[in-house]
Amino acid sequence: MLPVQFLDIQPGERVLDLCAAPANKTAQIGMALHNSGTVVANDRSTGRMRAASHALNRLGLTNVTTTTTDAVNYPKASGFFDKILADVPCSCEGTCRKDRSVTWRVSPKDSAKLMGSQEGILRKAVQRCRAGGRIVYATCTFAPEENELIVAAVLKEYGEFVRLLPADIPNFKTSPGLTEWQGQELHPDLHHAMRVWPHQNDTGGFFVAVMEKLEDPRMQAENAPVDEPQALTVAEEREPWLTILLDRFGIEPANFDDYVIFREGRKGVYITNRDQQPPQKPKPDAVGMLFMRTDGKYPKLTTAATLRFGALACKNVVDLQPEQLVAFMGRRDFHIEGAQVQNVSGTGYVMLRYQGIVVGLGVYRQHLHLVESLFPKGWARQTVLV
């Protein structure tokens, strides 16, 4: 949870999370921007980014663009970013309290294997950050080879254009970064970095370095022709999708004036904020939130969009009883009482609500007095209500 605090997110900024999966920090960034601006979440693992996208959708974030590429080679055509997070792959020594095997599995050889990519990722973060922007480098390991030595190497290369800022949180016990290791003198400003030892706050171990990008005429001149962030260029396609929502759920189209709605291929319609600036390269996997699925017989609002916008519905909404909620989240069909469907216009999609909170989407079968659960398979859990 520490690195995003040090990014000092401001409204409308363009932020890059170079090693995003499983997207916990990406979600923090998106929420800090209040669904404005641009968050580009990148990871080289397709499988991990697929899982990350589920988490981001579940939280109702429409300001996130996802990409899948090697962070070391993140292209210039992605544009400049105001803030960049480099929470790099590491040897994970700091997780030893929850996985004791780390203490004997990890060796200096493991750190040596990672140092090249870690330095490459931090170097790329410096290159892609605009002047006046901020870079946060983080690991969950103790090894100086993966922490101070990486930052020191980048400072040696870009020290004229980068400076370290103090990493400090009031009332949180930490230690300063190392300025010497195994007889090697490191950059004196590394004392501004933060080391978190497990015993200090009853946590895991962590390392954070906060860097400010200074004016760099050389890099700006080289990159300016291809590095200016681009506004979203997709053609809006608001119909018939908003009419479907109006007819079925009574959601007025005016509620979506601050969003761009567009179709991507045959399978889906996406929604994102109007100030979104996705990269030209690498080609995004997704821009914003999947809004409607269009590959079935009838267009269907996604569960993520239902959770995000369901409170706007004024018809075809069903309030659930506890046992019905359990059935719904267990992906089981359930019967429904006549009083619960007074504002339901007949067979079709219904929004399901529990204690005033929209929890998802179902299909009401009027002739059977039955609701078919459309709770996502990947979200299903054993549910116990107390």
SVG drawing of the C-alpha trace seen along z (x, -y; Angstrom):
<svg xmlns="http://www.w3.org/2000/svg" viewBox="-47 -21 82 45">
<polyline fill="none" stroke="black" stroke-width="0.4" points="0.0,0.0 3.0,-2.4 4.1,-3.1 0.9,-4.7 0.9,-7.1 4.3,-8.3 3.1,-8.9 1.2,-11.9 -1.6,-11.4 -3.4,-14.6 -6.7,-14.8 -6.5,-14.2 -3.0,-12.9 -1.6,-10.2 -0.1,-7.4 1.8,-4.2 2.0,-1.1 4.8,0.8 4.5,4.1 0.8,4.0 -0.5,7.6 -2.3,8.5 -3.4,4.8 -3.8,4.0 -1.7,0.8 -3.4,0.1 -6.7,0.1 -5.3,-2.3 -4.2,-4.6 -7.5,-4.5 -9.5,-5.2 -7.1,-8.1 -8.0,-9.6 -11.7,-9.2 -12.2,-7.6 -10.7,-10.5 -7.4,-10.9 -5.5,-7.9 -4.1,-4.8 -2.1,-2.5 -1.7,0.9 1.0,3.1 2.4,6.5 4.1,8.9 2.1,11.9 -1.2,12.3 -2.7,14.7 -1.9,12.3 -3.3,9.3 -6.5,11.2 -7.0,11.8 -6.0,8.1 -8.7,6.9 -11.4,8.9 -10.3,7.1 -10.3,3.7 -13.8,4.3 -15.1,5.5 -14.2,2.2 -16.0,0.2 -12.9,-1.5 -13.4,-3.1 -10.2,-5.0 -7.8,-2.1 -6.2,-1.0 -4.4,2.4 -1.4,3.4 0.7,6.6 4.3,6.1 7.8,6.3 8.3,3.2 12.0,3.0 11.0,2.2 7.9,0.1 7.7,-2.0 8.3,-5.7 5.0,-5.9 3.2,-5.4 3.8,-9.0 5.0,-10.7 3.4,-10.1 3.0,-12.3 3.7,-9.5 5.2,-6.1 5.2,-3.1 7.9,-0.5 7.0,2.2 9.4,4.6 9.6,8.5 12.0,9.3 13.2,12.2 10.4,11.5 12.5,11.9 10.1,9.5 7.3,12.0 9.2,14.4 6.6,14.0 3.9,15.6 6.2,17.9 9.1,19.1 10.6,21.1 11.7,17.9 14.5,17.7 16.2,20.8 15.0,20.7 16.4,17.3 20.1,16.8 22.3,14.0 22.2,15.8 18.5,15.1 19.1,11.4 21.8,11.4 19.4,12.9 16.8,10.2 19.1,7.1 19.3,6.7 15.5,6.5 15.0,4.4 17.5,1.8 16.0,1.9 12.5,1.2 13.6,-1.7 15.6,-3.1 12.5,-2.9 10.4,-4.6 12.9,-7.6 12.7,-7.8 8.9,-7.7 8.3,-10.2 7.7,-13.9 9.8,-16.7 8.4,-17.5 6.9,-14.1 7.5,-11.4 8.8,-7.8 8.4,-5.3 10.6,-2.2 9.5,0.5 10.3,4.1 9.3,6.5 12.8,7.7 15.7,6.9 18.6,7.5 20.6,4.2 21.5,5.7 17.8,5.3 17.2,2.1 19.9,-0.6 22.3,0.8 19.6,0.6 18.7,-3.0 22.4,-3.9 23.0,-2.6 20.2,-4.7 21.3,-7.8 24.7,-7.3 23.3,-7.3 20.6,-9.9 21.6,-11.8 21.7,-15.1 17.9,-14.7 16.7,-12.8 16.8,-13.4 15.7,-11.3 12.9,-12.7 12.5,-11.8 10.2,-8.7 8.6,-9.2 5.2,-8.5 4.4,-10.1 4.1,-7.6 5.3,-4.7 8.6,-3.2 11.2,-2.7 14.9,-2.7 16.8,-4.9 18.2,-3.4 21.8,-2.2 24.6,-4.5 27.3,-1.8 27.2,1.9 30.1,4.5 32.7,1.7 31.1,-0.1 30.1,-3.7 26.7,-4.4 25.0,-7.7 24.7,-9.7 21.1,-10.7 20.0,-7.0 19.4,-7.7 16.1,-9.3 14.9,-5.8 12.7,-3.8 13.5,-0.3 10.6,1.4 11.8,4.2 9.1,6.7 9.7,6.1 9.2,2.3 5.5,2.3 4.5,6.0 4.4,6.1 6.2,7.7 9.5,6.2 9.6,3.6 11.8,1.0 10.7,-2.3 12.6,-5.0 10.9,-8.1 12.4,-10.0 11.6,-13.3 12.3,-13.8 14.0,-17.1 14.0,-19.0 15.9,-16.9 16.4,-18.9 18.3,-16.1 15.6,-13.5 12.8,-15.9 14.2,-16.9 14.9,-13.3 11.4,-12.1 9.0,-15.0 7.8,-14.1 6.4,-10.7 5.9,-11.1 3.0,-13.5 0.1,-11.7 -2.8,-11.2 -6.5,-11.8 -8.9,-8.9 -9.6,-8.6 -12.3,-5.9 -15.6,-6.7 -18.4,-6.9 -21.3,-4.4 -23.9,-5.4 -26.8,-3.7 -28.5,-1.4 -26.8,-0.6 -28.1,-3.5 -31.6,-3.1 -31.5,0.5 -30.7,-0.7 -33.4,-3.3 -36.1,-0.9 -35.2,1.9 -34.0,0.2 -35.1,-3.5 -31.5,-4.7 -31.4,-8.1 -28.7,-8.5 -27.7,-11.9 -26.0,-9.9 -23.4,-8.9 -22.5,-12.3 -19.1,-12.2 -18.2,-8.9 -17.1,-7.6 -18.9,-4.5 -17.5,-2.4 -17.7,1.0 -14.6,3.1 -15.0,6.1 -18.1,8.3 -18.0,9.3 -18.3,6.1 -19.0,2.4 -16.6,0.5 -17.0,-2.6 -14.3,-5.0 -13.8,-8.6 -13.6,-11.3 -10.1,-12.5 -8.6,-9.0 -5.3,-9.0 -4.4,-5.4 -1.0,-4.7 -0.7,-4.5 1.8,-1.7 1.7,0.9 -1.8,1.6 -4.1,1.7 -5.7,5.0 -8.7,3.0 -9.5,-0.7 -11.9,-1.3 -14.5,1.1 -16.3,3.8 -19.8,2.3 -22.0,4.7 -21.5,8.1 -22.9,8.3 -22.0,11.8 -25.3,13.4 -28.8,13.2 -29.5,10.1 -26.9,7.4 -26.2,7.9 -24.9,5.4 -21.8,6.8 -21.8,7.4 -19.0,4.8 -21.2,2.2 -24.2,3.3 -22.4,2.7 -21.0,-0.6 -24.3,-2.1 -27.0,0.1 -28.0,-2.5 -29.4,-4.6 -32.0,-2.0 -35.6,-2.7 -37.4,0.3 -36.8,4.0 -35.0,4.1 -35.5,7.0 -34.8,6.8 -33.4,10.1 -34.0,12.0 -30.8,13.4 -31.4,17.0 -31.9,15.7 -28.6,13.7 -26.8,16.9 -28.3,18.7 -27.4,15.8 -23.8,15.7 -23.6,19.4 -24.7,19.2 -28.0,21.1 -31.4,20.2 -34.0,19.3 -37.8,18.7 -39.1,15.3 -42.3,14.0 -44.9,11.9 -44.4,8.9 -40.7,8.8 -41.5,8.3 -44.0,5.5 -41.8,3.2 -40.6,5.9 -42.1,5.6 -41.8,9.3 -39.2,11.8 -35.8,10.4 -32.8,9.0 -33.3,7.7 -30.9,5.9 -30.6,7.6 -30.3,5.6 -29.7,6.6 -30.3,4.1 -30.3,1.3 -27.0,2.3 -27.0,3.6 -25.2,7.0 -25.5,8.1 -27.7,9.1 -30.1,12.0 -32.7,13.2 -36.3,13.2 -38.4,16.0 -41.9,14.8 -43.8,18.0 -41.7,19.9 -41.4,17.2 -37.7,17.9 -34.5,15.8 -31.5,17.2 -28.3,16.1 -25.7,14.4 -23.1,13.9 -19.7,14.4 -18.2,17.8 -14.8,16.4 -16.4,14.3 -18.4,17.1 -17.7,17.9 -19.2,19.9 -21.3,17.3 -22.3,17.3 -24.6,14.6 -24.7,14.0"/>
</svg>
